[in-house]
Amino acid sequence: MINFECLHCGRCCERIIIDTEYGINVGMYLKPSEIKLFRRFPSAVLPYIGLAKSGRSKPKKIVCYQLAVEPCPLYDKTTKTCTQYDSRPIACRAYPFDLSGGRLTAEGHCKWYEKVKNTFDVGKTRINAPEAIQYAYKIHNIFMRYEHPSNLPVVMIFDVRKKKWVIVEKS
């Protein structure tokens, strides 16, 4: 088993917004209960994933939110640490690991991952980050339920740079 060891480089807190493989710019995932961590920074949080009825341009229900500013407002640049470390969001607890297409991946910008990336295959190695990874799999499985039936909601993602909702096309 590989144990993640944060090297406190700050890269994860400085690089929040990414361009996805679909050309949509997204910020760091936030569960609805985590929004309260950013109440002093209301413009930093935007909707992330929404569910809509077919033919609509905006979602009826917001499923989760995203941090949409860089660097994270909870990041202390001097100490290179999080000011809310013990209550940080699940995405921060999971970093540098993520799910991509249902497969466990690691963020290449993480200094720890740069150091160890040639020693294991992320998709086949057990990682000691159970709570965060289990939650990521749960979210992935929820959205996999919406893959085929046409009567289920349309999944939409809010693009933080374009400030508009984008329909996620089913492949």
Buried (B, 14 or more C-beta within 10 A) or exposed (E): EBEBEBBBBBBBBBBBBBEEEEEBBBBBBBBEEBBEBBEEEEEBBBBBBBBBEEEBEEBEEBBBBBBBBBBBBBBBEEEBBBEBEEEBBBBBBBBBBBBEEEEBEBBEBBBBBBEBBEEBEBEEEEBEBEEBBEBBEEBBEEEEEBEEEEEEBBBBBBBBEEEEBBBBEEE
